[in-house]
Amino acid sequence: MSRKILIIEDDQTIAELERDFLEIENYEVTIISDGKDTQETLRNSHYDLILLDIMLPSINGFELCKEIRQETDIPILMVTAKHEDMDKVRGFGLGADDFIVKPFSPTELVARVKAHLARYERLVQHEQTPVVLHKGGLEINTSSRQVFVDGKELPFTTKEFDLLHFMAVHPNQVFSKEHLFEKIWGLDAMGDNSTVTVHIKKIRKKIEKDSTDPQYIMTVWGSGYRFNE
């Protein structure tokens, strides 16, 4: 069965270019040009990945990413004409999985789409038997992909959960940002290790009583991060 990709892009030329190269790889592609049509489109059909332009009429890509992430955890790849770190920090914080900077090569586009689809598929199929990890007031359920602190469920994006879970099942081990990026994103040749820092900060704000004095995820200066057993 063909994977379905939704392109949200108001530049028809770019949208059609993206569509053409993805259809060559046998993906089924839908294009919408205005973010206001997104919710109705997602309600009417299932998609496996979204290519989301940042500059859209009616609503910008960041706000739309936030709205989409509240409804689904499928990969969201944001497309931008700027190579700004702050855009990446904001996008990752809202739940984006990756960024593609215009102009991009067809090879890069297809490679990133394939990588994120493959990783998401592995996550969905991973481990059917419930496994619950406990550490103090922190509870991580790997089957339902839920995180609780003192009995209260907290919202986690796909990558936030994967990062927290990976570190929790390898307690007291120090992992560099490069190692964590490769393990969680699987795109070491095409990514930005600052992504790890952004996600660690987001996780700490959710699970730590004081994110400036963490008890779970520790910074090992000059080396990386460690999850306390």
JOURVEN-V176494 format. One record per helix or strand of 2 or more residues. SS is the DSSP state (@ for helix, = for strand). FROM is the first residue (numbers start at 1). TO is the last residue. Records with the same first field share a line. If there is no record, write none. Layout:
SS=FROM-TO ; FROM-TO
This chain:
==4-8 ; 28-32 ; 49-53 ; 75-80 ; 98-101 ; 132-135 ; 138-141 ; 146-149 ; 152-154 ; 174-175 ; 217-220 ; 224-227
@=12-24 ; 35-44 ; 61-69 ; 85-93 ; 106-125 ; 158-168 ; 177-184 ; 194-207
